[in-house]
Amino acid sequence: MPAGVLFVHNNFPAQFRDLAEALAARGVPCMAVGQAHSRELPGVRLARYALPRGTTEGIYPLAVRAEADLIRGRAAYEAAKALKHEGWDPQVIVGHPGWGETTFLGELFPAARQIAFAEFWYHARGYDVGFDTEFFPETDEQIFRVHSKNPVMALAYATADAIVAPTAFQAGALPPVFRERTRVIHEGVDVAAIRPAPAEPFALEDGRIIAPGAPVITYVNNNMEPLRGLHIFARALPRLLAEVPDAQVIVIGDSSKRAYGGAAPDGRSWTAAIFGPLAFDRSRVHFLGRVPHARMLAALRLGAAHVYYTYPFVLSWSLSEAMASGCYVIGSDTAPLHDAITDGVDGTLLPFFDVDALSAAMIAACRAPEAFAPLRAAARETAVAKFDRAKGREAWLALLREHGVAIPPHP
């Protein structure tokens, strides 16, 4: 008799952590399939897979992604088959189809309902690709390569009983044929734990201390790349630092990680390529790299403003956490931000490429932080309304119940 939920994610638990933990805590049978680097959760049986081979040498370049996805799909099938041999038989499969793992699981568990997670449908123009051609000019080959990322994902969405997208922007990026079965459920952040709090002295690695009340700008870019507006932010700093002599800038992100939007030229990091040519007081711009979550939150509480820019792409968790922390957010006027911020109400949205506008907004925040107190309070209210993890969890549980999963009340 089918029961419980099978989670499928290349990097499990990822976006499914909270949901899987909640189900396991309620005694719902849970299992998961992920690649070798996936992490276990208490109460969730995890089957890891390894890739049996790489893609075919010399294969037609536009077929590489599809072949890689299908190789993963077969490997995930074999891992799930081991679960079936142990007696596992899920009622629902909740999977991220972005790497192909869900492709063949309907053959293994034909009675299971399938819910596909829609993180991002790739577009060749106007989204993460084609929005900003400064570093990656449009070519036919690039356009075709983007389209080649979608075929196996399309198969997953075509056969899914339901699709879940975190934001309206992400849902709207899907082809129209899939949108009718799509629900918007943001996985959320812990707004009970991430909340406004008094800033505390912030120690830098060189021993200096940034005191509460100092004019501080914060910026988080996980992979330190242009896709999150790194070049616009960097070019706005010289004017800020010149006009606000005591301003400090805290930059959080890992320059060594592979960028979503592509590699920097000449083998350099994007940080080196973008900041290198600029003239500014480098003693006041602090690149912290990847930091513990608590340290990031401490930096956010210190800031006069938090800058979040993005191409039309997936909205970062750091934005919802900044809003939950009561930050004054200066964001780009791009489609993903419209799901989070109303300009002048709970933040400020500026034209993405307008460097002077960003400089002016940061300067204003540093000179008169009290003027933006209403926007800080409204940002917190918006985060609670839109990005509360508890609300996202309940929406997911309701969807699973609709598809037959027996979920008892929370113990």
C-alpha positions in Angstrom: 0.0 0.0 0.0 1.7 3.3 -1.1 2.5 5.6 1.8 4.6 8.6 2.5 6.8 10.9 0.4 9.9 10.3 -1.8 12.0 13.5 -2.1 14.3 13.7 -5.1 17.0 16.4 -5.2 20.5 16.4 -6.5 21.6 18.2 -3.4 19.1 16.9 -0.8 17.7 18.3 1.4 18.1 21.8 -0.1 14.7 23.4 -0.6 13.0 20.4 0.9 14.7 20.4 4.3 11.9 22.0 6.3 9.1 20.0 4.7 11.0 16.7 5.1 11.8 17.4 8.7 8.1 18.4 9.4 6.8 15.2 7.8 9.3 13.0 9.6 8.4 14.6 12.9 4.8 13.7 12.3 5.7 10.0 11.6 5.1 10.2 7.8 7.3 7.7 6.0 9.9 9.7 4.2 12.7 8.7 1.8 15.0 10.6 -0.5 17.2 10.2 -3.5 20.2 12.4 -4.1 23.8 12.5 -5.4 26.7 11.4 -3.3 27.1 14.8 -1.6 23.5 14.8 -0.3 23.0 15.0 3.4 20.9 12.8 5.7 18.1 14.0 7.8 16.8 12.2 10.9 13.8 10.0 10.0 14.4 10.2 6.2 15.9 7.2 4.5 18.4 8.5 1.9 19.6 6.6 -1.1 22.6 8.2 -2.8 23.5 7.6 -6.4 26.7 7.9 -8.3 27.0 8.7 -12.0 28.1 5.5 -13.9 29.7 7.6 -16.7 30.1 11.0 -18.1 28.7 12.4 -21.3 29.7 11.0 -24.6 33.0 12.4 -26.0 32.3 14.3 -29.2 28.6 14.3 -28.8 26.7 17.2 -30.5 27.2 20.1 -28.1 23.6 21.0 -27.8 22.8 17.5 -26.8 25.2 17.4 -23.9 22.8 18.7 -21.3 20.0 16.4 -22.2 22.3 13.4 -22.2 23.7 14.4 -18.8 20.2 14.8 -17.4 19.2 11.3 -18.7 22.3 9.7 -17.2 21.4 11.2 -13.9 17.8 10.1 -14.3 18.9 6.5 -14.8 21.3 6.7 -11.8 18.5 8.1 -9.6 16.2 5.3 -10.9 18.6 2.6 -9.7 19.0 4.3 -6.3 15.2 4.4 -6.0 14.9 0.8 -7.1 17.0 -0.1 -4.0 14.5 1.7 -1.8 11.7 -0.3 -3.5 13.5 -3.5 -2.8 13.5 -2.5 0.9 9.7 -2.2 0.8 9.4 1.6 0.3 6.4 2.6 -1.9 5.7 6.3 -1.9 2.2 7.9 -2.2 3.8 11.1 -3.6 7.1 11.9 -5.3 8.3 15.5 -4.6 11.2 16.2 -6.9 13.4 18.9 -8.4 13.7 18.0 -12.0 16.4 20.4 -12.9 19.1 17.7 -13.2 16.9 14.9 -14.6 16.6 12.7 -11.6 12.8 12.4 -11.7 12.7 11.3 -15.3 12.1 7.6 -14.9 10.6 7.3 -11.4 7.0 7.1 -12.6 7.9 3.7 -14.2 9.2 2.5 -10.8 6.3 3.8 -8.8 3.4 4.1 -11.2 0.8 4.7 -8.5 2.7 7.6 -7.0 1.5 11.2 -7.7 4.3 13.5 -8.8 4.8 17.1 -7.6 7.6 18.8 -9.6 9.4 21.8 -8.1 9.8 24.6 -10.6 12.9 26.6 -9.7 13.7 28.1 -13.1 12.7 27.6 -16.7 15.5 28.8 -18.9 14.9 31.6 -21.5 17.4 32.7 -24.1 16.4 36.4 -23.9 15.4 38.8 -21.1 16.0 36.5 -18.1 19.3 35.4 -16.7 20.6 35.3 -20.3 20.1 38.3 -22.6 19.2 40.8 -19.9 22.7 42.1 -19.6 25.0 41.6 -22.6 28.0 43.5 -21.3 29.9 40.3 -20.4 28.1 37.7 -22.5 27.0 39.2 -25.9 24.2 37.3 -27.5 25.1 34.7 -30.1 23.1 32.0 -31.9 25.1 29.4 -30.1 24.4 30.9 -26.7 20.7 31.1 -27.5 20.6 27.5 -28.6 22.6 26.4 -25.5 20.0 28.0 -23.2 17.1 26.2 -25.0 19.0 22.9 -24.7 18.7 23.1 -20.9 14.9 22.6 -20.9 13.9 19.4 -22.7 14.3 16.9 -19.9 12.7 19.3 -17.4 9.8 19.8 -19.8 9.2 16.0 -19.7 9.0 16.2 -15.9 6.5 19.0 -15.9 4.5 17.4 -18.6 4.0 14.3 -16.5 3.6 16.0 -13.1 0.3 16.0 -11.3 1.2 19.3 -9.8 4.0 21.9 -10.0 5.2 24.2 -7.2 7.1 27.4 -7.9 8.4 29.6 -5.0 7.3 33.0 -6.5 4.9 34.3 -9.1 7.9 35.3 -11.2 9.2 31.8 -11.3 5.7 30.4 -12.0 5.3 32.9 -14.8 8.6 31.9 -16.4 7.1 28.5 -17.2 5.6 27.9 -20.6 1.8 28.6 -20.5 0.9 25.0 -20.9 2.3 24.2 -17.4 1.0 27.2 -15.5 -2.5 25.8 -14.9 -1.1 23.1 -12.7 1.3 25.4 -10.9 1.0 26.7 -7.3 3.1 29.4 -5.8 4.5 28.2 -2.5 7.6 29.9 -1.1 9.6 27.6 1.2 10.1 30.7 3.4 12.6 31.6 6.1 12.3 31.4 9.9 10.8 34.8 10.6 10.4 34.0 14.3 14.2 33.6 14.6 15.3 36.1 11.9 13.9 39.4 13.2 14.9 43.0 13.9 17.3 43.3 16.8 19.8 45.9 18.1 23.1 45.9 16.2 26.2 44.8 18.0 29.9 45.7 17.5 31.1 43.8 14.4 34.6 42.5 14.5 36.6 42.4 11.3 39.4 39.9 10.6 42.1 42.6 10.9 40.9 43.4 14.4 39.0 46.6 13.6 35.5 46.9 15.1 32.5 48.5 13.3 30.4 50.1 15.9 26.6 50.1 15.9 25.3 53.4 14.3 28.2 53.6 11.8 27.0 54.2 8.2 27.2 50.7 6.9 26.1 49.2 3.5 25.7 45.5 3.3 25.7 43.3 0.2 25.3 39.5 -0.2 26.1 37.7 -3.5 26.5 34.0 -3.0 28.8 33.5 -6.0 30.0 37.1 -6.4 28.9 37.5 -10.0 27.2 40.0 -12.3 23.9 38.0 -12.3 23.4 39.5 -8.8 24.5 43.0 -9.9 28.1 42.8 -8.7 29.3 45.2 -11.4 26.6 47.8 -10.7 27.2 47.7 -7.0 31.0 47.9 -7.4 30.7 50.9 -9.7 28.4 52.7 -7.3 30.9 52.5 -4.4 33.5 55.1 -5.3 31.0 57.9 -5.1 29.5 56.6 -1.9 32.9 56.3 -0.2 34.0 59.7 -1.4 30.9 61.5 -0.3 30.4 59.6 3.0 34.0 59.5 4.5 33.0 57.3 7.4 30.9 54.8 5.4 31.8 51.1 5.7 30.8 48.4 3.2 30.4 44.7 4.1 30.4 42.3 1.2 29.5 38.6 1.7 29.9 35.9 -0.9 32.3 33.3 -2.2 34.5 34.4 -5.1 35.7 30.8 -5.7 32.3 29.3 -6.4 31.1 28.5 -9.9 28.9 31.4 -11.0 25.3 30.8 -12.3 25.8 33.3 -15.0 29.2 32.0 -16.3 32.9 32.4 -15.6 34.8 35.7 -15.6 37.3 36.4 -18.4 40.9 35.3 -18.3 40.4 32.8 -15.5 40.0 35.5 -12.9 37.3 35.7 -10.3 34.5 38.1 -10.9 35.5 40.0 -7.8 39.0 40.6 -9.3 37.7 41.4 -12.8 35.1 43.9 -11.6 36.7 45.6 -8.5 40.3 45.5 -9.8 40.0 48.5 -12.2 38.1 50.7 -9.8 39.6 53.4 -7.6 38.2 53.6 -4.1 39.3 53.4 -0.5 39.7 49.7 -0.1 40.2 49.9 3.6 36.5 50.5 4.0 35.2 47.7 1.8 35.3 44.5 3.6 35.1 41.2 1.6 34.2 38.6 4.2 33.8 35.7 1.8 31.4 32.9 2.9 30.4 33.4 6.5 28.3 31.5 9.1 24.7 32.3 8.9 24.7 34.1 12.3 27.5 36.4 11.2 25.6 37.3 8.0 22.5 38.2 10.1 24.7 40.3 12.5 26.0 42.2 9.5 22.5 42.8 8.2 21.4 44.3 11.5 24.3 46.7 11.4 23.5 48.2 8.0 22.0 51.5 7.1 20.9 49.8 3.9 21.1 46.4 2.3 21.7 46.3 -1.5 20.1 43.4 -3.5 20.3 43.4 -7.3 19.5 40.6 -9.6 18.9 39.8 -13.2 15.4 38.2 -13.9 16.4 35.0 -12.1 15.6 33.1 -8.9 15.1 35.3 -5.9 17.7 34.8 -3.2 17.0 33.7 0.3 19.3 36.5 1.5 16.7 39.0 0.4 13.8 37.5 2.4 16.2 37.2 5.4 17.2 40.9 5.0 13.6 41.9 5.0 12.8 39.7 7.9 15.7 41.4 9.8 14.1 44.8 9.2 16.6 46.0 6.7 16.1 49.0 4.4 16.5 47.3 1.1 17.7 49.0 -2.0 16.9 46.7 -4.9 16.9 46.5 -8.6 13.6 47.2 -10.4 13.6 43.7 -12.0 10.8 41.2 -12.1 11.9 39.0 -9.3 11.9 41.9 -6.8 8.3 42.7 -7.7 7.3 39.6 -5.8 8.9 41.0 -2.6 9.1 44.8 -2.6 6.8 47.6 -3.5 8.9 50.7 -4.3 8.6 53.3 -1.6 6.5 51.1 0.7 8.8 48.4 2.0 12.0 49.2 0.1 13.4 51.1 -2.9 13.6 49.8 -6.4 16.0 51.4 -8.9 16.7 50.8 -12.6 19.2 48.0 -12.7 21.9 49.7 -14.9 21.7 53.2 -13.3 24.9 53.3 -11.2 24.3 56.9 -10.2 20.9 56.2 -8.8 22.3 53.4 -6.6 25.2 55.6 -5.4 22.6 58.4 -4.5 20.4 55.9 -2.6 23.2 54.5 -0.6 24.4 58.0 0.3 21.0 59.0 1.4 20.6 55.9 3.6 24.0 56.6 5.2 23.3 60.3 5.9 19.8 59.9 7.2 19.1 56.3 8.2 16.1 57.4 10.4 14.3 58.6 7.4 13.9 55.0 6.2 12.5 53.6 9.5 9.0 53.2 8.0 10.3 51.2 5.1 12.3 49.0 7.5 9.2 48.2 9.5 7.2 47.6 6.4 9.9 45.2 5.0 9.5 43.1 8.2 5.8 43.0 7.8 6.1 42.0 4.2 8.5 39.2 5.1 6.2 37.8 7.7 3.3 38.0 5.2 5.0 36.5 2.2 8.1 34.6 3.4 7.1 32.9 6.7 8.5 29.4 6.6 5.6 28.2 8.8 3.1 29.4 6.1 5.0 27.8 3.3 5.1 24.5 5.3 1.4 24.5 5.8 0.7 25.2 2.1 3.0 22.2 1.2 1.3 20.0 3.7 -2.1 20.9 2.4 -1.0 20.1 -1.2 0.4 16.7 -0.1 -2.9 15.9 1.7 -4.8 16.7 -1.6 -2.7 14.1 -3.2 -3.4 11.4 -0.7 -0.6 11.7 1.9 -1.9 11.0 5.4 -0.4 13.6 7.6 -1.3 13.6 11.3 -1.4 16.8 13.4 1.9 18.1 14.7 2.8 16.2 17.8 
